Amino acid sequence: MIKLVVVGSLNIDLTMRVKSLPLQGETALASDFKMTPGGKGANQALASARFGASVKMAGRVGQDQYGKRLLSSMKAGGVDVSYVIQDENVATGMALITVDNTGANTITVYPGANNCYAYEDVDALESVIADADAIIAQLEIPMRTVERAFAIARQHHVTTVLNPSPVNSLSREFLAKTDIIIPNEVEASSLCGCSVKSVDTAIQAAKELVKMGSGMAIVTLGENGAVSADQEGVFHVPAFPVSPVDSTGAGDAFVAAFTVALSEGVSVFDALRYGCAAGAIATTKIGAQSAVPTRKEVEQMVRDCNK
């Protein structure tokens, strides 16, 4: 069984459904509201466990009802949360998510305890990271903390996977410690200073990220699938046809399924297909963690599309 460590955020998601995303200054009435466990780190940890990996989650929550709810949900999903710190001095992180009738969304995050997950906290994880096949991180926790986690991982020859969300400027020194970077088209545009609006421009952005230092770059493109680039070449995998209702968490499902599959030794192309299938299935259900597919569901979609 593949061993993963996810160093990242844990939030409570406050999700509202609207007919269309409100414009600046506009007030919109929501037709539905849900409060669910979330956070990019927690989502990716749960999705990785559901895809068959042994997963340890590291991060920080408040010592409040929301933190307890998050930990309980992740335990139930098979994630080891013994490395999540409960902080009595700060509240658990929150994400306000607005979803329209097409499944498109906007997300505003209050980091809360996530912002307090420190460099020193990661130092205590060295033996845990050293025992892993890969480590996954995002940017909803302090950049310095992510940098330290990746430095430890590289010392122990552990694969480093970065989902650069929310997007931030990344130094070439840090990218050189990143084996795999997985942005979406908006994040890739920001990182590369270009406009990613097609498969071709996504490939160019992925190539640029490799030139900047990352070992491999994946750019996810929603309804256009995903592309990859590394020193061996490029791939494009089209999206799987679904009727989306909520894109929240689709990228997290992709990151998890791709990372687990690649760690198991499948080809980059096949890992991309698993990632795209997982992301597609996640869009057919409301919520982030509640929409995470099982490995059986992902494999069934891939088989069905091979017929």
C-alpha positions in Angstrom: 0.0 0.0 0.0 1.3 3.4 -1.0 2.1 5.7 2.0 1.3 9.4 1.7 1.7 12.4 4.0 -0.5 15.4 3.3 0.7 18.6 4.8 -1.9 21.2 4.5 -5.2 22.9 5.4 -8.3 21.7 7.2 -11.4 23.9 6.9 -15.1 23.9 7.4 -16.8 24.6 4.1 -19.9 26.9 4.1 -21.4 26.3 0.7 -24.3 28.3 -0.8 -26.0 27.5 -4.2 -27.1 30.5 -6.3 -28.6 30.8 -9.8 -25.5 32.8 -11.0 -22.4 34.0 -9.3 -23.1 37.6 -8.0 -21.3 40.5 -9.6 -19.5 43.1 -7.6 -22.1 45.0 -5.5 -24.8 42.5 -6.3 -26.8 40.6 -3.6 -27.9 37.1 -4.5 -30.3 34.8 -2.8 -29.1 31.2 -2.2 -31.4 28.3 -2.8 -29.4 25.9 -0.5 -26.8 26.0 2.3 -24.5 23.3 3.6 -21.8 23.1 6.3 -19.3 20.3 5.5 -15.7 19.3 6.2 -13.2 20.7 3.7 -9.8 22.4 3.1 -7.6 21.4 0.2 -5.2 19.4 2.4 -8.0 17.5 4.1 -9.8 16.9 0.8 -6.7 15.5 -0.8 -5.9 13.4 2.2 -9.4 11.9 2.3 -9.4 11.4 -1.5 -6.0 9.6 -1.4 -7.3 7.3 1.3 -10.4 6.5 -0.7 -8.2 5.7 -3.7 -6.3 3.1 -1.6 -3.4 4.9 0.0 -2.3 4.8 3.6 -2.6 8.5 4.5 -1.3 10.6 7.4 -2.6 14.2 7.6 -0.6 17.0 9.2 -1.9 20.4 9.9 -3.7 22.5 12.6 -7.3 23.1 13.6 -8.9 25.1 16.4 -9.8 23.3 19.6 -13.5 24.0 18.8 -16.5 22.1 17.5 -15.5 22.6 13.9 -12.0 21.1 14.5 -13.5 18.2 16.2 -16.0 17.7 13.4 -13.1 17.7 10.8 -11.0 15.2 12.7 -14.0 12.9 13.2 -14.9 13.0 9.5 -11.3 12.3 8.4 -10.9 9.4 10.9 -14.1 7.9 9.5 -12.6 8.2 6.0 -9.5 6.2 7.0 -7.1 9.1 7.4 -4.6 9.1 10.3 -5.1 12.5 12.0 -2.8 11.9 15.0 -0.4 14.5 13.5 -3.1 17.3 13.3 -2.5 19.8 16.1 -5.5 21.2 18.0 -4.9 24.8 18.9 -6.9 26.4 21.7 -5.8 29.9 20.8 -7.3 30.2 17.3 -10.4 29.1 15.4 -10.6 26.4 12.8 -10.2 27.6 9.2 -13.4 28.4 7.2 -14.1 28.5 3.4 -17.1 30.4 2.0 -18.1 28.7 -1.3 -20.6 30.0 -3.7 -21.7 27.6 -6.5 -23.9 28.5 -9.5 -26.3 26.4 -11.6 -23.4 25.3 -13.9 -21.3 24.0 -11.1 -18.8 26.9 -11.3 -17.7 28.4 -8.0 -15.9 31.1 -6.1 -14.1 30.4 -2.8 -13.0 32.8 -0.1 -10.9 31.3 2.7 -10.4 32.4 6.3 -7.2 30.5 7.2 -7.6 30.5 11.0 -5.5 27.8 12.6 -4.0 26.9 9.2 -1.9 30.1 9.3 -0.4 29.0 12.6 0.9 25.7 11.2 4.6 26.4 11.6 8.1 25.5 10.4 8.8 23.9 13.8 5.7 21.7 13.6 7.0 20.1 10.4 10.4 19.4 11.9 8.6 17.1 14.3 7.3 15.1 11.3 10.7 14.1 9.8 10.5 10.4 10.6 6.9 10.3 9.3 7.8 12.1 6.0 10.9 9.9 5.6 8.7 6.8 5.7 6.4 8.0 3.0 6.4 7.4 -0.7 5.2 10.9 -1.4 4.2 14.1 0.3 1.4 16.4 -1.0 1.1 20.1 0.0 -0.9 23.1 -1.0 -0.6 26.8 -0.2 -3.3 27.3 2.3 -0.7 27.1 5.0 2.4 29.3 5.4 4.9 29.1 2.5 7.8 28.6 4.9 6.1 25.6 6.3 5.7 24.0 2.9 9.3 24.8 2.0 10.5 23.0 5.1 8.3 20.0 4.5 9.7 19.6 1.0 13.3 20.1 2.1 12.9 17.2 4.6 11.2 15.1 1.9 14.1 15.7 -0.6 16.6 14.7 2.1 14.9 11.4 2.3 14.2 10.9 -1.4 10.5 11.2 -0.9 8.5 12.5 -3.9 7.1 16.0 -3.5 3.8 17.0 -5.0 2.6 20.6 -4.9 -0.9 21.9 -5.6 -0.1 25.6 -5.8 -3.5 26.9 -4.5 -4.1 29.6 -3.6 -1.5 30.7 -6.1 1.6 32.4 -4.8 4.9 33.3 -6.4 7.4 30.4 -6.3 11.1 30.7 -6.4 13.2 28.6 -8.7 15.0 27.2 -5.6 11.7 25.9 -4.3 10.5 24.6 -7.6 13.8 22.6 -7.8 12.5 20.8 -4.7 9.1 20.1 -6.3 9.0 16.8 -8.2 5.4 17.4 -9.4 3.4 20.6 -9.6 -0.3 20.5 -10.3 -1.9 23.9 -10.9 -5.2 24.6 -12.7 -5.3 26.9 -15.7 -5.8 30.1 -13.6 -2.9 29.2 -11.3 -0.7 28.2 -14.3 -1.4 31.5 -15.9 -0.3 33.4 -12.8 2.8 31.3 -12.2 4.0 31.6 -15.8 2.8 35.1 -16.6 0.8 33.9 -19.6 -2.8 33.2 -20.5 -3.8 29.6 -20.3 -7.1 29.2 -22.2 -6.5 26.1 -24.4 -4.8 22.7 -24.4 -1.9 24.2 -26.5 -1.3 27.1 -24.1 -1.6 24.7 -21.1 1.2 22.6 -22.6 3.4 25.6 -23.1 2.7 26.6 -19.4 3.6 23.1 -18.2 6.8 23.2 -20.2 7.7 26.5 -18.7 7.1 25.2 -15.2 9.6 22.4 -15.9 12.1 24.9 -17.3 11.6 26.9 -14.0 12.7 23.8 -12.0 9.8 21.4 -11.4 10.5 17.8 -12.4 7.0 17.4 -13.9 4.1 19.9 -14.4 0.4 19.0 -14.7 -2.1 21.6 -15.7 -5.7 20.7 -15.1 -8.2 22.2 -17.5 -11.7 21.2 -16.2 -13.9 20.3 -19.2 -10.7 20.1 -21.4 -9.0 17.4 -19.3 -5.4 17.8 -18.2 -1.9 18.0 -19.7 1.5 17.0 -18.4 5.1 17.9 -19.3 8.4 16.6 -18.1 11.8 15.9 -19.7 10.4 12.8 -21.5 7.6 14.7 -23.3 4.0 15.9 -23.1 0.6 14.3 -22.8 -3.0 15.4 -23.0 -5.9 13.5 -21.6 -9.4 14.7 -22.5 -12.1 15.1 -19.8 -14.6 12.4 -19.1 -18.1 13.3 -20.1 -20.3 14.1 -17.1 -23.1 16.5 -16.1 -21.5 18.7 -13.4 -23.4 20.1 -10.5 -20.5 21.4 -8.3 -16.8 21.7 -9.2 -15.7 22.2 -5.6 -13.1 19.6 -4.7 -12.7 18.3 -8.3 -9.1 19.5 -8.4 -8.4 17.8 -5.0 -9.8 14.5 -6.3 -7.5 14.8 -9.4 -4.4 15.5 -7.3 -5.1 12.5 -5.0 -5.9 9.9 -7.7 -3.0 11.0 -9.9 -0.5 10.9 -7.1 -1.6 7.6 -5.8 -1.7 6.0 -9.2 1.7 7.4 -10.2 3.2 6.3 -6.9 2.0 2.8 -7.6 4.0 2.7 -10.8 1.5 3.3 -13.6 2.4 5.4 -16.5 2.0 9.2 -16.5 -0.7 8.9 -19.2 -2.7 6.4 -17.2 -2.3 8.4 -13.9 -3.7 11.4 -15.8 -6.7 9.3 -16.8 -7.3 8.3 -13.2 -7.0 11.9 -12.1 -9.4 13.2 -14.8 -11.9 10.4 -14.0 -11.8 11.2 -10.2 -12.2 14.9 -10.9 -15.1 14.3 -13.3 -17.0 12.1 -10.8 -16.4 14.7 -8.0 -18.3 17.3 -10.0 -21.4 15.2 -10.2 -22.1 15.6 -6.4 -22.5 18.5 -4.1 -19.6 19.3 -1.8 -15.9 18.5 -1.6 -15.3 15.5 0.7 -18.8 14.2 0.2 -18.2 14.1 -3.5 -14.9 12.2 -3.4 -15.1 9.0 -5.5 -13.9 5.6 -4.5 -11.2 3.8 -6.4 -13.9 1.4 -7.7 -15.9 4.2 -9.2 -12.8 5.8 -10.8 -11.7 2.5 -12.4 -15.2 1.8 -13.6 -15.4 5.2 -15.4 -12.0 4.5 -17.0 -13.1 1.1 -18.2 -16.4 2.4 -19.5 -14.6 5.0 -21.6 -12.2 2.4 -23.0 -15.1 0.4 -24.6 
